[in-house]
């Protein structure tokens, strides 16, 4: 089930996406009663997807992101992630604030304090219920679904400041969308990033050093996750620069494509 958050005529709602581009008349949204973090009913009131503005699929209280979770990406930036016995180091976790979140079609504003902004295509996990200290066998129970993410990073600032709050937390640095897919096996999905139609990144979630179960267990040992919170699971190799005017797209198998354009920060 694909659950989208959208606005129409100044009103914001959630809806179930039905059909696709091959469907006669195109995909439609069946507006749901309530929100997707509890049992809900479809209203039967349907709107063409082309008539609405898609919003970020959730408004997270927090985005917990994981760095260096793909070995080839860690290597391309010169980072070691395994010890002398070949065991993976503890995951690198950081936060992106809720003010960084934008939706499909929204603009990424190039920050004035950076001259090297990179794309990072990622699978995002959307939390469906409040949880902490989640045992591995219960991880699936706390997940609502999955969406596409782009962990936009001011690489020069990240390297210069040695901590990642400004480099990865600036406004518009966390595009999410286009919707949440609730019925998906995330263990081996293709992830691709293109810039102006040219492929930059191509990987599979099966290449993660730490699985989604590992990450949720690790994070919830320390903090409570709330409904709508988002966990970013790391990016495959191939990260690279973005420039004003570029169109960047993240496509994940079984979910869809998240597209954003880079503009000059006003």
C-alpha positions in Angstrom: 0.0 0.0 0.0 1.3 3.4 -1.0 0.3 6.2 1.5 0.9 9.8 0.4 0.5 13.0 2.2 -0.9 15.8 0.1 -2.5 19.2 -0.1 -5.4 20.4 -2.2 -7.3 23.7 -1.9 -5.4 24.5 1.2 -6.3 21.3 3.0 -3.8 18.6 4.0 -4.7 14.9 4.1 -3.4 11.4 3.7 -4.5 9.1 0.9 -3.8 5.7 -0.6 -2.3 5.8 -4.1 -4.1 3.6 -6.5 -2.8 2.8 -10.0 0.2 4.1 -11.8 1.2 5.9 -15.0 -0.1 3.0 -17.1 -3.6 3.2 -15.5 -6.3 4.8 -17.6 -6.6 8.4 -16.3 -3.5 8.0 -14.2 -3.1 7.2 -10.5 -5.6 8.5 -8.0 -5.7 9.1 -4.3 -8.3 7.5 -2.1 -8.5 9.9 0.8 -8.3 8.1 4.2 -10.2 9.0 7.4 -7.7 10.0 10.1 -4.0 9.2 9.7 -1.9 6.2 8.9 -0.5 5.6 12.4 -3.6 3.8 13.5 -6.3 1.8 11.9 -8.0 3.8 9.2 -10.7 3.6 6.6 -10.6 4.7 3.0 -13.3 7.3 2.4 -13.9 6.3 -1.2 -13.4 9.9 -2.2 -10.9 9.7 -5.0 -8.8 12.5 -6.5 -6.4 12.3 -9.5 -2.8 12.4 -8.3 -2.2 15.1 -10.9 -4.6 17.5 -9.2 -2.8 17.6 -5.8 0.6 18.7 -4.4 2.5 15.9 -2.8 4.0 16.8 0.5 6.7 15.1 2.6 5.0 11.8 3.3 5.5 12.4 7.1 6.5 15.2 9.3 9.0 13.5 11.6 9.8 14.6 15.2 13.3 13.6 14.3 15.3 12.0 11.5 18.0 9.6 12.8 20.5 9.0 10.0 23.2 6.4 9.7 26.6 7.1 8.1 29.1 4.7 6.5 26.7 1.8 6.2 27.8 0.8 2.7 31.5 -0.4 2.5 32.2 1.1 -0.9 30.8 4.5 0.0 32.9 4.5 3.2 36.0 3.6 1.1 35.4 6.3 -1.5 35.6 8.9 1.3 38.6 7.3 2.9 36.8 5.9 6.0 37.5 2.4 7.5 34.4 0.7 9.0 35.8 -2.7 10.0 38.2 -3.6 12.8 41.3 -5.9 12.5 39.1 -9.0 12.8 36.9 -7.8 10.0 34.0 -7.0 12.3 32.0 -3.8 11.5 32.4 -0.9 13.8 29.4 0.5 15.6 27.1 2.5 13.3 27.7 6.2 13.0 24.4 8.0 13.9 23.5 11.6 13.6 20.4 13.8 13.4 18.8 15.8 10.7 16.2 18.3 12.1 12.6 18.4 11.1 13.2 21.8 9.4 15.5 20.0 6.9 12.6 17.9 5.5 11.1 18.8 2.2 8.9 16.8 -0.2 8.9 15.6 -3.8 9.2 18.5 -6.2 10.3 20.9 -3.5 13.6 22.8 -4.1 16.9 22.1 -2.4 18.3 25.5 -1.5 22.1 25.6 -1.9 23.5 26.8 1.4 25.5 30.0 1.3 28.2 28.6 3.7 29.2 25.7 1.4 30.7 25.3 -2.1 30.6 21.5 -2.3 27.1 20.0 -1.8 26.6 16.3 -2.5 23.7 14.0 -3.1 23.3 10.8 -1.1 20.5 8.5 -2.2 19.1 6.4 0.7 16.3 4.1 1.8 14.3 5.7 4.6 12.4 3.7 7.2 9.2 5.3 8.6 8.4 4.4 12.1 4.7 3.5 12.7 4.4 3.4 16.5 6.2 4.7 19.6 9.0 2.3 20.5 12.2 1.9 22.5 14.5 -1.0 23.3 13.0 -2.9 20.4 14.1 -6.5 20.3 15.3 -7.7 16.9 12.4 -10.0 16.4 9.9 -7.1 16.9 11.5 -4.6 14.5 9.0 -5.2 11.7 6.1 -4.4 14.1 7.3 -0.8 14.7 7.8 0.0 11.0 5.0 1.7 9.0 6.9 1.5 5.7 9.6 2.8 3.5 10.3 5.9 1.3 13.0 7.5 -0.7 15.4 10.0 0.8 18.3 12.2 -0.2 20.8 13.0 2.6 22.0 16.3 1.1 25.4 17.0 2.5 27.7 20.1 2.5 30.8 17.9 2.1 33.3 20.7 2.6 31.6 21.8 5.9 31.5 18.2 7.1 35.2 17.8 6.6 36.1 21.2 7.9 34.0 21.2 11.1 34.4 17.5 12.0 30.9 17.2 13.2 27.9 17.0 11.0 25.1 19.2 12.4 25.4 22.1 10.0 26.8 20.0 7.1 23.8 17.6 7.1 21.1 19.6 9.0 20.7 22.8 7.0 17.2 23.7 5.7 16.0 21.6 2.7 18.8 19.0 3.3 16.4 16.0 3.7 14.1 15.4 0.8 11.6 12.6 1.4 9.0 10.9 -0.8 7.1 10.5 -2.9 5.0 8.3 -0.5 5.4 5.5 2.1 5.3 2.0 0.7 3.9 -0.3 3.5 4.2 -3.7 1.8 7.8 -4.1 0.9 10.7 -6.4 1.7 13.6 -4.0 2.0 16.4 -6.6 2.2 17.5 -6.4 -1.5 16.2 -3.3 -3.3 17.9 -1.4 -6.1 18.8 2.3 -5.2 19.7 4.7 -8.0 20.5 8.4 -8.1 20.6 10.5 -11.2 21.5 14.1 -11.8 20.1 15.8 -14.9 19.2 12.3 -16.1 22.7 10.9 -15.7 23.3 8.0 -13.3 25.5 8.8 -10.4 24.7 6.1 -7.8 23.6 2.5 -8.2 23.5 0.0 -5.4 21.4 -2.5 -3.5 20.2 -2.5 0.1 21.6 -6.0 0.4 25.1 -4.3 0.5 24.3 -2.6 3.8 26.9 -3.3 6.5 24.3 -3.2 9.2 20.7 -4.4 8.4 17.6 -2.4 9.2 17.0 -4.7 12.2 20.5 -3.9 13.5 19.9 -0.2 13.1 16.6 0.0 14.8 17.8 -2.1 17.7 20.9 0.1 18.0 19.0 3.4 17.9 16.2 2.4 20.3 18.7 1.2 22.9 19.3 4.9 23.3 16.2 6.8 22.4 12.4 6.5 21.9 11.2 6.7 18.3 7.8 8.2 17.7 5.2 7.6 15.0 6.4 9.4 11.9 10.1 9.5 12.8 12.4 8.5 10.0 15.6 6.4 10.0 18.0 7.0 7.1 19.9 3.8 6.4 23.1 5.0 4.6 24.0 5.6 1.0 25.8 3.5 -1.6 29.0 4.6 -3.4 28.9 7.3 -6.1 28.1 10.4 -4.1 29.0 13.6 -5.9 28.4 17.3 -6.3 25.3 19.2 -7.0 25.1 22.6 -8.6 22.4 25.3 -8.8 20.0 24.3 -11.6 20.6 20.6 -11.3 17.7 18.1 -11.0 18.4 15.2 -8.7 16.3 12.1 -8.6 16.4 9.1 -6.2 14.7 5.9 -7.4 14.2 2.9 -5.2 12.9 -0.4 -6.5 9.3 -1.0 -5.3 8.8 2.5 -4.1 9.2 5.1 -6.8 11.2 8.2 -7.6 11.8 11.4 -5.5 12.8 14.4 -7.6 14.1 17.8 -6.5 15.8 20.7 -8.1 18.7 22.7 -6.7 18.2 26.5 -6.4 20.2 29.3 -5.1 19.4 30.1 -1.5 17.5 33.3 -1.4 
